[in-house]
Amino acid sequence: MGRTSKDKRDVYYRLAKENGWRARSAFKLLQLDEEFQLFQGVTRAVDLCAAPGGWSQVLSQKTGGQEGGQVLAVDLQAMAPLPGVTQIQGDITQLSTAKEIIQHFQGCPADLVVCDGAPDVTGLHDVDEYMQAQLLLAALNIATHVLKPGGCFVAKIFRGRDVTLLYSQLRIFFSSVLCAKPKSSRNSSIEAFAVCQGYDPPEGFKPDLSKPLLDHSYDPDFNQLDGPTRVIVPFVTCGDLSAYDSDCSYPLDLQDGSKYRYTPPTQPPISPPYQEACTLKKMGRLAKEVRPEDGPISRAATMPQPLDTQLAPEMEGLPLISASPGCPNYVHSFP
Ligand SMILES: C[S@@+](CC[C@H](N)C(=O)[O-])C[C@H]1O[C@@H](n2cnc3c(N)ncnc32)[C@H](O)[C@@H]1O
């Protein structure tokens, strides 16, 4: 696959690089704003699960950046710095991170809290949905501490089996809750965004970091909401109807007649997990993949092994590392 193939398959990935956004997800927030005018009057915002920083870039621009606006970005991963954005590296489900965020807004609440958090998906739908729900609840819990009355909360949501429970919890705190799907979010993904406007906690509600939202006991029977306890929220697709379809491949020369020119990513990952594999590959030290059609695994031992003869002197004696440890189709070491 050439380096342009992702540009062809994913038009938003390509446009993000061309427009200087760190991530294609920037378009999701922009399209949500087109529909809901999220940034009106917003000067203080929190971006939960922010790396690599596409949403923070949008927030920083829309809140006036260094000239008065204030954006706090939080993520498990380190993020390259952005002007006008303060960063906290931490887990939003941890009490210590939540406290740090709350402290930042002490005495001066935020107008907007967003969360594009996604756990590493396992492929087990129930587990993935549960993890996503926990992230959203952690974000909501933080929002209840830092949002001003009338403020807005936007969070990624998986439209899975128990989503109505989440809507019900959100409706307790916001006068309007709906579910939005921007054009730049693939149809094939169960991802959508809960757009919650008009922060209005129930009378007598006292934000508490341990109760009830960070309570990890999740009763499955309670999720089957029926009758008056079942909340059905409106579902809205947003983004101009003429916007690109994120599930389509587009020719490299787009319709507006502009000639295609490859654009490198705006902000390459600062310490990606595959960095070691790339270094080893450059040095010819990455183990070779053996496919089933190449014959039985044991043949690998008898295959010519040119890598050994190309060893850089400084790499002599170092262990060889497979691109995919744990996968039986990969050879883990050479003699
Ligand atoms: C889809 S990315 C966010 C992209 C971001 N909105 C942007 O525009 O660049 C999801 C992020 O969620 C973060 N994340 C997942 N679980 C988290 C947690 N418990 N605490 C903080 N960040 C978390 C991941 O590290 C990842 O960077």
The ligand as an SDF file (V2000), in Angstrom:
LIG
                    3D

 27 29  0  0  0  0  0  0  0  0999 V2000
  -10.3200    9.2260   19.4490 C   0  0  0  0  0  0  0  0  0  0  0  0
   -8.9760    9.7430   20.4470 S   0  0  0  0  0  0  0  0  0  0  0  0
   -9.3340   11.4290   20.7140 C   0  0  0  0  0  0  0  0  0  0  0  0
   -9.0360   12.2850   19.5080 C   0  0  0  0  0  0  0  0  0  0  0  0
   -9.1210   13.7550   19.8390 C   0  0  0  0  0  0  0  0  0  0  0  0
  -10.4820   14.1840   20.0460 N   0  0  0  0  0  0  0  0  0  0  0  0
   -8.5390   14.5900   18.7120 C   0  0  0  0  0  0  0  0  0  0  0  0
   -9.2920   15.2910   18.0320 O   0  0  0  0  0  0  0  0  0  0  0  0
   -7.3230   14.5630   18.5190 O   0  0  0  0  0  0  0  0  0  0  0  0
   -9.3580    8.9930   21.9770 C   0  0  0  0  0  0  0  0  0  0  0  0
   -8.4170    9.3450   23.0940 C   0  0  0  0  0  0  0  0  0  0  0  0
   -8.9910    8.8830   24.3040 O   0  0  0  0  0  0  0  0  0  0  0  0
   -7.9210    8.7030   25.1980 C   0  0  0  0  0  0  0  0  0  0  0  0
   -8.3710    7.9700   26.3810 N   0  0  0  0  0  0  0  0  0  0  0  0
   -8.9320    6.7290   26.4200 C   0  0  0  0  0  0  0  0  0  0  0  0
   -9.2130    6.3990   27.6960 N   0  0  0  0  0  0  0  0  0  0  0  0
   -8.8290    7.4510   28.4770 C   0  0  0  0  0  0  0  0  0  0  0  0
   -8.8650    7.7010   29.8740 C   0  0  0  0  0  0  0  0  0  0  0  0
   -9.3520    6.7950   30.7360 N   0  0  0  0  0  0  0  0  0  0  0  0
   -8.3890    8.8780   30.3440 N   0  0  0  0  0  0  0  0  0  0  0  0
   -7.8810    9.7950   29.4920 C   0  0  0  0  0  0  0  0  0  0  0  0
   -7.8270    9.6140   28.1410 N   0  0  0  0  0  0  0  0  0  0  0  0
   -8.2990    8.4550   27.6480 C   0  0  0  0  0  0  0  0  0  0  0  0
   -6.9070    7.9490   24.3500 C   0  0  0  0  0  0  0  0  0  0  0  0
   -5.6230    8.0490   24.9060 O   0  0  0  0  0  0  0  0  0  0  0  0
   -7.0380    8.6750   23.0120 C   0  0  0  0  0  0  0  0  0  0  0  0
   -6.0600    9.6580   22.8730 O   0  0  0  0  0  0  0  0  0  0  0  0
  1  2  1  0
  2  3  1  0
  2 10  1  0
  3  4  1  0
  4  5  1  0
  5  6  1  0
  5  7  1  0
  7  8  2  0
  7  9  1  0
 10 11  1  0
 11 12  1  0
 11 26  1  0
 12 13  1  0
 13 14  1  0
 13 24  1  0
 14 15  1  0
 14 23  1  0
 15 16  2  0
 16 17  1  0
 17 18  1  0
 17 23  2  0
 18 19  1  0
 18 20  2  0
 20 21  1  0
 21 22  2  0
 22 23  1  0
 24 25  1  0
 24 26  1  0
 26 27  1  0
M  CHG  2   2   1   9  -1
M  END
$$$$
